[in-house]
Amino acid sequence: MRAMQERAYAKRGEQYLLIKSPPASGKSRALMFIALDKLNNQGVQQAIIVVPERSIGGSFADEPLSQSGFYWDWQVAAQWNLCNAPGVDEPRAAKSKVDAVRKFLASADQTLVCTHATFRFAVEELGIEAFDNRLIAIDEFHHVSSNPDNKLGSQLGAFIARDKVHLVAMTGSYFRGDSEAVLAPADEARFETITYTYYEQLNGYSWLKSLDIGYFFYTGRYVDAVAKVLDPTLKTIVHIPNVNSRESLQDKEREVNEIMQALGEWKGIDPFTGFHLIQTANGGTLRVADLVDDSDPARRSNVLAALKDPAQKNNRDHVDVIIALGMAKEGFDWIWCEHALTIGYRSSLTEIVQIIGRATRDAEGKERARFTNLIAEPAAEQAAVAEAVNDMLKAISASLLMEQVLAPRYEFTPKDMGPKEGFDYGPDGYQPGRTNVGVNEGTGQYHVEINGLVTPQTPEATRICKEDLNEVVTCFLQDKTVLERGLFDQENTLPEELTQLHMGKIVRERYPELNAADQEAIRQHAVAAMNITQQAKLALAQADAEGVTQGNTALLDGVRKFVNVRDLDIDLIDRINPFDAAYAVLAKAMDEKSLRQVQASIAAKKLSIPEDEARELAKRALLFKNERGRLPDIHSADAWEKRMAEGVAALARYRAQAKAAQERGESGNG
C-alpha cells in the first residue's frame, strides 16, 4: 500500500470514515482495501460505491489485488457497475438503474458502483432501512451539503441518525466553494478523519517534486494574452471560460481556433485520433485535442476515445495540448500534464483543486507542474469595474487558500511542553526555555511552540486544531470584507482587527457549540497557521530575489527561516497582516493605475464600526483591562489600543440608542 492507503487502512474498523486526500493520491484503491476487509472480516453484507459522474466509475473496475500480496481481489460484476449502463441519470431514465439497485440488495453479490444521482433516486424509492448493514462509500464527498435542499446530504444525515450502515466519505478537497457546510457539526463529529496533504503526496513521488501557482491579469481579450502564459513545450490542459462569464468572447469555437493560432500554423486533423495538428515556429508538430467543439458528436466521441486509449496511457507524445470547457476536471487522468491553464475566475476552490489535480500526477521525467489562472484586470475604461474587482479579490483568495492547502501541517503548542516523537529539532535538539521548532520530514508536519498560546480543552476542539484549520482559514479568506480591508485599506485596518475580530467571529459562527476557551484556541491556531505560511512565502521570495537556489522542500525551508529568527508569541502572530505576501504579488502583476482604481472602489464603501464588531472590541478591551489594570485609552499611540477604545465608545452609543428607543416605546405605550 501507498502511505495514504496504509494510513486509511489502519482505521478500517471505524464505522464512519472521512478521507481527505489530494487527487491522484490513491483514494479509490484505499477504498477497495477497506471495503474488502469490512465485507470479509467485519460482517458488512454489501458495499455500494457512489461516484459523482459515470466516467469516474472506471476507477473502481476489477483489480487483482492478491497479485500484490493483499488477501482478496476487488471484483464488480458487469451488471452491478451501473456507471457503464446506458441512460442518463434523471428520474425517468434512471428507473431501470433503481430497479438494478433493488435487485442487487436482494442478491448474494457484494459490490455495486453507481452515480450520486442513481443512489439518491434509489434511497428515495427504497427507503433508508433497505441499506442496513451495508457499506456506503461516497467518492468526491464535497458534492454533499448539510443544506436541507441537498438531497444526498439529507439522506446521509438520516443514515447517520439510524446508525445501521458503515460510511466512507472521500474527497480531494473538503471545500465546497460556497458557504454551505459539507456536514452538520454533530454528524461530522461522528467521523474518524484521515488527512493526507499535498505536501506528503509530492514528497512521496518519484519524479514530481514541486508545484507552481500563478495568477496573471490581462486587459482586452484573453485570447490576445494567452500566448504570454501558454508554453508550447509543456503538456497543457487549457480550460476556457464559461460562455456566461465576463471573460468569454461568446463564441467558444472561435476562441479555440485563436488559441491554436497562438500555438502555430494549423496543418489538419489526425484521421485516427481526431487531434488537430499544429506546426510550431521551431518546426515541431503539436497534437491538440479539442473537447470544446460539440457540433459533431462522432468526432467528439473519437477524440474522447483516443484520450482514454489504455494503450497510450504511458505514451508521453500521444497528445500535447487539451482544450476544454466543462470537461477534463474531476477524475480526468492524464499523467503527463505539466501545466493547467485556466482562463477566468472559478467560483469554487474545489474546482480549482480538481483542476490542479490534473497536473499533479507523477510521471517519469516530470519534476515540475504548474497551475496558471488568467484573470481580467480592472481597467479604467471598463464599465463593470466593481465586478472586475470582485473577481480579482476572489482569485487572490483562491491563491492564498491553495498556498495553505500546499503548506505542511502545523502542530502548535505553548512553550516548554516538551519534544514530540518523530520530530527533528535541529543539531542542538529540543531546548527548554526556547521557542522550539521541530519537523517531521516524512509527514511534512511542523511542531511549533508559541508563547501564550491557548490550548484546546475538549477532544473536538483538539481534532479541529489538528485536522480542520484549512476549513476555518477558507471561511476567513473568502470573506470579501476581510479581503478588501486586508489588501487595499491597510492604512486604516489593523492586523488585529482581521485576526482577532473577524477570525473570532468566523470561529464562533462555525463552532457555536464549543465554549469560549475552545473557540479562542481554534482562532489562535488558524491565525498562526495562516501567518506562518504567508511569512514563509515572503522569506522564499526574498531568497529568490537574492538568487538562492531552492529545492523541493522550499516551503518547509521558508517556514524554518521564518520561525527560527523569532521568539514566537501569539501577540506577534496577531499583529502580522496575513495579506502582505498577496499584496506584493498583486503589486507586481498590476500597474499603479489599476491598483489606485481598486483602492478607490473599495474606499468608497467604508463603514463605521458595526454593532457586532463594537461588542467584540469591547470584549477585547475587557481582556486588556484584566491584563494591564486599566481600560484602553482612545488617545493611545498604539493603534490597536485606540481601536479597542473606539469600540467601547461605539458600543456605549449603540446601548444608549437602544435604551432611548425602548423608553420612547414605553412612553408611547403608556
C-alpha positions in Angstrom: 0.0 0.0 0.0 1.0 3.6 -0.5 1.4 5.8 2.5 -2.1 7.3 2.4 -3.7 3.9 1.8 -1.8 2.4 4.7 -3.0 5.3 7.0 -6.6 4.8 5.9 -6.5 1.0 6.2 -5.3 1.3 9.8 -8.6 2.9 10.6 -10.7 0.3 8.7 -12.6 -0.8 11.8 -14.3 2.6 12.2 -18.0 2.8 11.3 -17.6 6.3 9.8 -14.5 7.3 8.0 -13.7 10.6 6.2 -10.7 10.5 3.9 -9.3 14.0 2.9 -6.6 13.4 0.3 -5.5 15.2 -2.9 -6.4 14.0 -6.4 -4.2 11.1 -7.6 -3.2 10.0 -4.1 -4.8 6.6 -4.4 -8.2 7.1 -2.7 -10.0 4.6 -4.9 -7.6 1.8 -4.1 -7.7 2.7 -0.4 -11.4 2.2 -0.5 -11.1 -1.2 -2.1 -8.8 -2.3 0.7 -11.2 -1.0 3.4 -14.3 -2.3 1.7 -12.9 -5.8 1.3 -11.9 -6.0 4.9 -15.4 -4.9 6.0 -17.0 -7.5 3.7 -14.8 -10.3 4.8 -13.9 -9.5 8.4 -16.5 -7.1 9.9 -19.8 -8.7 8.9 -20.8 -6.0 6.5 -23.2 -7.5 3.9 -22.5 -5.4 0.8 -20.5 -2.4 -0.4 -22.1 0.4 -2.5 -19.6 2.8 -4.2 -21.2 6.1 -5.1 -19.4 8.5 -7.6 -20.4 11.9 -9.0 -20.0 11.1 -12.7 -20.3 7.9 -14.8 -16.8 8.5 -16.1 -15.3 8.1 -12.6 -16.8 4.7 -12.3 -13.8 3.3 -14.2 -11.7 4.0 -11.1 -13.5 1.0 -9.4 -13.0 -1.6 -12.1 -11.8 -5.1 -11.2 -8.3 -5.1 -9.6 -6.3 -8.3 -8.9 -5.1 -7.1 -5.5 -3.9 -10.5 -4.4 -1.2 -10.4 -7.1 0.4 -7.6 -5.0 0.0 -9.5 -1.7 -3.4 -8.5 -0.5 -5.9 -11.0 0.9 -8.6 -10.6 -1.7 -9.3 -9.3 -5.2 -11.6 -6.4 -6.0 -14.4 -7.5 -8.3 -17.6 -5.8 -9.6 -19.9 -7.9 -11.7 -20.7 -6.3 -15.0 -24.4 -5.9 -14.3 -23.6 -4.1 -11.0 -21.4 -1.4 -12.4 -24.2 0.9 -13.2 -21.9 3.7 -14.4 -21.5 1.6 -17.6 -25.2 1.1 -18.1 -26.9 3.2 -20.8 -29.2 6.0 -19.9 -28.7 9.4 -18.3 -29.1 10.0 -14.6 -32.5 11.7 -14.4 -35.6 10.3 -12.7 -37.4 8.7 -15.6 -34.4 7.2 -17.4 -32.8 6.2 -14.0 -35.8 3.9 -13.1 -34.1 0.9 -14.5 -31.0 1.7 -12.5 -33.0 2.0 -9.3 -34.5 -1.5 -10.1 -30.9 -2.7 -10.5 -30.1 -1.4 -7.0 -33.2 -3.2 -5.6 -32.1 -6.5 -7.3 -28.5 -6.0 -6.0 -29.7 -5.5 -2.4 -31.6 -8.8 -2.7 -28.7 -10.7 -4.3 -25.7 -12.5 -2.8 -23.2 -10.3 -4.7 -21.1 -8.0 -2.7 -20.2 -4.8 -4.7 -22.1 -2.2 -6.7 -20.9 1.1 -8.3 -23.4 3.8 -9.2 -23.6 7.6 -9.5 -24.7 10.1 -6.8 -27.9 10.6 -8.8 -28.8 6.9 -9.0 -28.1 6.5 -5.3 -30.4 9.5 -4.4 -33.2 8.1 -6.5 -32.7 4.6 -5.0 -32.8 5.9 -1.4 -36.0 7.9 -2.2 -37.7 4.9 -3.6 -36.4 2.1 -1.4 -36.1 3.9 1.9 -33.2 4.2 4.4 -33.9 0.8 6.0 -33.2 -1.1 2.8 -29.5 -0.3 3.1 -29.0 -1.6 6.7 -25.7 -3.4 7.3 -24.2 -2.1 4.1 -21.1 0.0 3.4 -21.9 3.2 1.6 -18.8 4.8 0.2 -19.2 8.4 -1.3 -16.5 9.5 -3.7 -15.9 13.2 -4.3 -17.7 13.9 -1.0 -17.6 17.7 -1.4 -20.7 17.4 -3.6 -22.7 16.8 -0.4 -24.0 19.7 1.6 -25.7 19.9 5.0 -28.3 22.3 3.4 -31.8 20.7 3.7 -32.2 21.3 0.0 -29.3 19.0 -0.8 -31.0 15.6 -1.0 -27.8 13.5 -0.7 -26.7 15.5 2.3 -30.2 15.0 3.9 -30.1 11.3 3.2 -26.7 10.9 4.7 -27.9 12.7 7.8 -30.7 10.1 8.0 -28.3 7.2 7.6 -26.2 8.6 10.4 -29.3 9.1 12.7 -30.4 5.5 12.0 -26.8 4.3 12.7 -27.1 0.9 10.8 -24.7 1.5 7.9 -20.9 2.0 7.6 -19.9 5.2 5.7 -16.7 6.0 4.0 -16.5 9.6 2.6 -13.6 10.5 0.3 -12.7 13.9 -1.2 -9.7 15.6 -2.8 -10.9 18.9 -1.3 -13.2 19.4 1.7 -14.1 22.9 0.4 -17.4 23.2 -1.5 -16.6 26.7 -2.7 -19.9 28.1 -1.2 -20.9 29.0 2.3 -22.6 25.6 3.0 -21.0 23.2 5.4 -20.5 19.7 3.9 -21.8 18.0 7.1 -23.6 19.3 10.1 -21.1 19.7 13.0 -22.9 16.9 15.1 -22.7 14.5 12.1 -19.1 15.4 11.3 -18.0 14.7 14.8 -19.1 11.0 14.3 -16.4 10.5 11.6 -12.8 9.4 12.1 -10.8 11.7 9.8 -7.7 10.6 7.8 -5.9 13.6 6.3 -3.2 13.2 3.7 -1.7 16.5 2.5 -0.5 17.8 -0.9 3.0 18.2 0.7 3.1 14.5 1.7 1.9 13.5 -1.8 4.6 15.5 -3.5 7.2 14.3 -1.0 6.3 10.7 -1.7 6.5 10.9 -5.5 9.4 9.5 -7.5 9.5 12.4 -10.0 7.2 15.3 -9.4 8.6 17.4 -6.6 7.3 21.0 -7.0 4.1 22.8 -7.9 4.0 26.4 -9.0 0.8 28.5 -8.7 0.4 31.8 -10.6 -2.3 34.3 -11.1 -1.9 36.7 -14.1 -4.1 39.7 -15.0 -4.8 40.8 -18.6 -6.6 43.7 -20.3 -8.5 43.5 -23.6 -9.3 40.0 -25.0 -8.0 36.9 -23.2 -7.0 35.2 -26.5 -4.5 38.0 -27.1 -2.9 37.3 -23.7 -2.8 33.5 -23.9 0.5 33.4 -25.8 2.2 35.0 -22.8 1.3 32.2 -20.4 0.9 29.2 -22.8 4.2 27.5 -23.2 4.0 25.0 -26.2 6.9 22.9 -24.8 4.7 21.9 -21.8 2.0 19.3 -21.8 -1.0 21.6 -21.1 -4.7 21.5 -20.3 -6.4 24.8 -21.2 -9.8 25.5 -19.6 -11.5 28.3 -21.5 -14.1 30.5 -19.7 -17.8 29.5 -19.4 -19.8 31.2 -22.1 -21.8 33.1 -19.5 -18.7 34.6 -17.8 -17.3 38.1 -18.3 -14.1 36.8 -19.9 -15.9 34.8 -22.6 -16.0 36.1 -26.1 -19.4 34.4 -26.6 -18.0 32.2 -29.4 -16.3 29.1 -28.0 -15.3 27.6 -31.4 -13.6 30.9 -32.4 -11.8 31.1 -29.0 -10.4 27.6 -29.5 -9.2 28.5 -33.0 -7.5 31.6 -31.8 -5.7 29.7 -29.0 -4.5 27.2 -31.7 -3.3 30.1 -33.8 -1.3 31.3 -30.9 0.5 27.9 -30.8 1.3 27.8 -34.5 0.0 27.0 -38.0 -2.9 24.6 -38.4 -1.9 21.6 -40.6 -5.1 19.4 -40.5 -6.6 16.7 -38.3 -5.3 13.3 -37.5 -7.9 10.8 -39.0 -7.3 8.2 -36.3 -7.5 10.3 -33.1 -9.3 13.5 -34.3 -6.5 15.6 -32.8 -5.6 18.9 -34.5 -2.0 19.1 -35.9 -0.3 22.4 -35.3 3.1 23.3 -36.7 5.1 25.4 -34.2 7.6 28.2 -35.1 10.6 25.8 -34.4 9.2 23.3 -36.9 7.7 20.8 -34.4 4.2 19.4 -34.5 1.8 19.7 -31.6 -1.2 17.3 -31.3 -4.2 19.3 -29.8 -7.3 17.6 -28.5 -10.4 19.9 -28.8 -13.0 19.0 -26.2 -15.0 22.2 -26.7 -16.4 21.7 -30.2 -19.6 19.6 -29.8 -21.0 20.2 -33.2 -20.0 16.7 -34.5 -20.8 14.1 -31.8 -19.0 11.3 -33.8 -15.8 13.3 -34.0 -16.0 14.4 -30.3 -16.5 10.7 -29.3 -13.5 9.8 -31.4 -11.3 12.4 -29.6 -12.5 11.2 -26.1 -11.8 7.6 -27.1 -8.3 8.5 -28.2 -7.6 10.3 -24.9 -8.8 7.3 -22.9 -7.0 4.7 -25.0 -5.3 2.5 -22.4 -2.6 1.6 -24.9 -1.4 5.2 -25.0 -1.5 5.8 -21.2 2.3 5.7 -20.9 3.0 7.4 -24.3 4.1 10.9 -23.5 3.9 12.0 -27.1 0.3 10.9 -27.7 -1.2 14.4 -27.1 0.4 17.8 -26.3 -2.4 20.2 -25.5 -6.0 19.6 -24.5 -8.5 22.5 -24.8 -11.7 22.0 -22.7 -14.6 24.0 -21.3 -16.5 21.9 -18.7 -14.6 18.6 -19.1 -11.2 17.3 -18.1 -11.5 18.3 -14.5 -12.7 15.9 -11.9 -11.4 12.4 -12.2 -9.7 13.1 -15.6 -6.4 11.2 -15.8 -3.5 12.4 -18.0 -0.3 11.7 -16.1 1.9 13.7 -18.5 0.1 17.0 -17.9 2.6 19.6 -16.7 0.5 22.8 -16.9 -3.1 23.5 -16.0 -4.0 26.9 -17.6 -7.4 28.2 -16.6 -8.9 31.3 -18.1 -11.4 33.3 -15.9 -12.0 33.1 -12.2 -13.5 29.9 -10.9 -16.0 30.4 -8.1 -15.2 27.2 -6.3 -12.0 26.3 -4.5 -13.0 22.7 -5.0 -12.9 23.2 -8.8 -9.5 24.8 -8.6 -8.1 21.9 -6.5 -9.6 19.4 -9.0 -8.1 21.3 -12.0 -4.7 21.5 -10.3 -5.0 17.8 -9.7 -4.9 17.2 -13.4 -1.3 18.4 -13.4 -0.1 16.7 -10.2 0.1 13.1 -11.4 3.6 11.6 -11.0 5.3 10.6 -14.3 8.8 9.8 -15.4 10.9 12.9 -16.1 8.2 15.3 -14.9 9.8 17.2 -11.9 7.7 20.4 -12.0 4.0 21.2 -12.5 2.2 24.5 -12.6 -1.3 26.0 -12.4 -2.0 29.3 -14.0 -5.1 31.4 -13.7 -5.6 34.2 -16.3 -8.0 36.8 -14.8 -9.4 40.0 -16.4 -7.7 43.1 -14.8 -9.8 46.1 -13.8 -9.3 48.8 -16.4 -10.3 52.5 -16.4 -12.5 52.1 -19.5 -14.4 49.1 -18.2 -18.0 49.8 -17.1 -18.1 46.9 -14.7 -15.1 47.8 -12.5 -16.9 46.5 -9.4 -17.3 43.1 -11.0 -13.7 43.0 -12.1 -12.5 44.0 -8.6 -14.7 41.3 -7.2 -13.3 38.6 -9.5 -9.8 39.7 -8.7 -10.3 39.6 -5.0 -11.8 36.1 -5.2 -8.8 34.9 -7.3 -6.4 36.2 -4.7 -8.4 34.4 -2.1 -8.1 31.2 -4.0 -4.4 31.7 -4.4 -3.9 32.2 -0.7 -6.1 29.2 0.1 -4.1 26.9 -2.3 -0.9 28.0 -0.6 -2.5 26.9 2.7 -3.5 23.6 1.2 0.0 23.0 -0.1 1.7 24.0 3.2 3.0 21.5 5.7 0.7 20.7 8.6 1.4 22.5 11.8 1.0 21.3 15.3 1.2 24.2 17.7 1.8 24.0 21.5 2.7 26.5 24.2 6.4 26.9 25.1 8.1 24.2 27.2 5.6 21.5 26.5 8.4 19.1 25.6 9.6 17.4 22.4 7.2 15.3 20.2 8.2 11.8 19.0 9.3 11.7 15.4 10.3 15.4 15.1 13.8 16.7 14.4 14.6 19.8 16.4 17.9 20.6 14.7 21.5 19.8 15.7 21.1 21.0 19.3 17.9 19.1 19.8 15.0 20.3 21.9 16.0 23.3 24.1 13.8 24.0 27.2 13.2 27.8 27.6 13.4 28.5 23.9 10.8 28.6 21.2 11.4 25.2 19.6 10.6 24.2 16.0 10.6 20.5 15.1 10.0 19.0 11.7 8.9 15.5 10.6 10.3 15.3 7.1 8.3 12.2 6.2 4.8 13.6 7.0 5.6 17.2 6.4 4.4 18.2 9.9 5.8 21.0 11.9 5.8 21.3 15.7 5.9 25.0 16.5 6.0 26.4 20.1 4.2 29.7 20.6 4.4 31.8 23.8 1.0 32.5 25.3 -0.9 30.1 23.1 -4.3 28.9 24.3 -4.7 25.1 24.1 -8.0 23.4 23.2 -9.8 21.8 26.1 -12.1 19.3 24.5 -11.4 16.3 22.1 -13.5 18.0 19.4 -11.6 21.3 19.6 -8.3 19.3 19.6 -9.4 17.5 16.4 -10.3 20.7 14.7 -6.9 22.2 15.5 -5.2 19.2 14.1 -7.4 18.4 11.1 -9.7 21.3 10.1 -7.7 24.5 10.3 -7.8 24.9 6.5 -11.7 25.0 6.6 -11.5 27.8 9.2 -8.9 29.7 7.0 -11.2 29.2 4.0 -14.1 31.0 5.7 -11.7 33.8 6.6 -10.1 34.3 3.2 -13.3 34.1 1.3 -14.9 36.9 3.4 -15.0 39.8 1.0 -14.7 42.5 3.7 -11.7 40.8 5.2 -10.0 40.7 1.7 -10.8 44.2 0.8 -9.6 45.7 4.1 -6.6 43.5 4.4 -5.3 44.2 0.9 -6.4 47.7 0.0 -7.2 49.5 3.2 -4.0 48.8 5.2 -3.7 52.4 6.4 -7.0 52.2 8.2 -7.1 48.5 9.0 -5.1 47.0 11.9 -4.0 43.4 11.6 -5.6 42.7 15.0 -9.0 43.7 13.5 -8.6 40.9 11.0 -7.0 38.2 13.1 -8.9 38.8 16.3 -12.3 40.3 15.4 -13.1 38.8 12.0 -11.4 35.4 12.6 -13.0 35.3 16.1 -16.5 35.9 14.6 -15.9 33.2 11.9 -14.9 30.6 14.5 -17.9 31.4 16.8 -20.3 31.1 13.9 -18.7 27.9 12.6 -18.5 26.2 16.0 -21.2 27.7 18.2 -21.4 24.5 20.3 -17.9 25.0 21.7 -17.1 27.0 24.8 -15.3 30.4 24.6 -11.9 29.0 25.5 -12.0 26.3 22.8 -13.2 28.9 20.2 -10.2 31.2 21.1 -7.8 28.2 20.8 -9.1 27.4 17.3 -8.8 31.1 16.4 -5.2 31.3 17.5 -4.2 28.1 15.8 -5.9 29.1 12.5 -4.2 32.6 12.6 -0.8 31.1 13.4 -1.0 28.5 10.5 -2.1 31.2 8.0 0.5 33.8 9.1 3.4 31.4 9.3 2.6 30.1 5.8 2.5 33.7 4.4 5.7 34.8 6.2 7.4 31.6 4.9 6.3 32.6 1.4 7.9 36.1 1.9 11.1 34.5 3.2 11.2 32.4 0.0 10.5 35.4 -2.2 13.4 37.2 -0.6 15.7 34.2 -1.2 14.6 34.1 -4.8 15.4 37.8 -5.2 18.9 37.1 -3.7 19.4 34.3 -6.3 19.4 31.4 -3.7 18.6 28.0 -5.3 15.8 26.2 -3.6 14.8 22.5 -3.7 11.6 20.6 -3.4 11.3 21.4 0.3 11.2 25.1 -0.4 8.1 25.9 1.6 9.4 23.9 4.6 12.7 25.7 4.4 10.8 29.0 4.2 9.0 28.1 7.4 12.3 27.3 9.1 13.8 30.6 8.0 10.8 32.5 9.4 10.3 30.7 12.7 13.9 30.3 13.6 14.6 34.0 13.7 11.8 35.0 16.0 10.7 34.1 19.5 7.1 33.4 18.5 4.3 34.6 20.7 0.6 35.0 19.9 0.7 38.8 20.0 3.3 38.8 17.2 1.2 36.5 15.1 -1.9 38.5 15.6 0.0 41.7 14.5 1.2 40.3 11.2 -1.1 41.2 8.3 -1.8 37.8 6.5 -2.3 39.6 3.2 1.2 41.2 2.9 2.5 38.5 0.6 -0.6 38.6 -1.6 -0.3 42.4 -1.9 3.4 42.0 -3.0 2.4 39.6 -5.8 -0.6 41.8 -6.8 1.6 44.9 -6.9 4.0 43.1 -9.3 1.1 41.8 -11.5 -0.8 45.1 -11.8 0.2 48.6 -12.6 -0.2 51.6 -10.3 -3.2 53.0 -12.2 -5.2 49.7 -11.7 -4.2 49.5 -8.0 -5.4 53.0 -7.4 -8.7 52.3 -9.1 -9.2 49.2 -7.0 -8.4 51.1 -3.8 -10.8 53.9 -4.8 -13.6 51.4 -5.4 -13.1 49.8 -2.0 -12.6 53.1 -0.1 -16.0 54.3 -1.4 -17.7 51.5 0.6 -16.1 52.3 4.1 -18.4 51.8 7.0 -18.3 52.9 10.7 -17.9 50.3 13.4 -20.9 47.9 13.2 -22.5 46.9 16.5 -21.3 43.3 16.5 -17.7 44.5 15.9 -18.1 47.1 18.6 -19.2 44.4 21.0 -16.2 42.2 20.2 -13.8 45.1 20.6 -15.3 45.8 24.0 -14.6 42.1 24.9 -11.0 42.6 23.8 -10.9 45.8 25.9 -12.0 43.9 29.0 -9.2 41.3 28.4 -6.8 44.3 28.0 -8.1 45.7 31.4 -7.6 42.4 33.1 -4.0 42.2 31.9 -3.0 45.9 32.3 -5.2 47.0 35.1 -6.7 49.9 33.1 -9.1 50.4 30.1 -7.7 51.1 26.7 -7.0 54.8 26.0 -8.7 56.3 23.0 -5.7 58.8 22.6 -3.1 56.0 22.8 -0.2 56.0 20.3 -0.8 52.2 20.0 -3.3 51.8 17.1 -4.9 48.6 18.4 -5.4 50.0 21.9 -7.0 53.1 20.3 -9.3 50.9 18.2 -10.4 48.9 21.2 -11.3 52.2 23.0 -13.2 53.3 19.9 -15.1 50.0 20.1 -16.1 50.6 23.7 -17.3 54.1 22.8 -19.3 52.8 19.8 -20.9 50.1 21.9 -21.9 52.7 24.6 -23.6 54.7 21.8 -25.4 51.7 20.5 -26.6 50.8 24.0 -27.7 54.5 24.6 -29.6 54.5 21.4 -31.3 51.2 22.2 -32.3 52.4 25.7 -33.7 55.7 24.3 -35.7 53.7 21.7 -37.1 51.5 24.5 -38.0 54.5 26.6 -39.8 56.1 23.7 -41.7 52.9 23.1 -42.7 52.6 26.8 -43.9 56.2 26.9 -45.8 55.7 23.7 -47.5 52.6 25.1 -48.3 54.5 28.3 
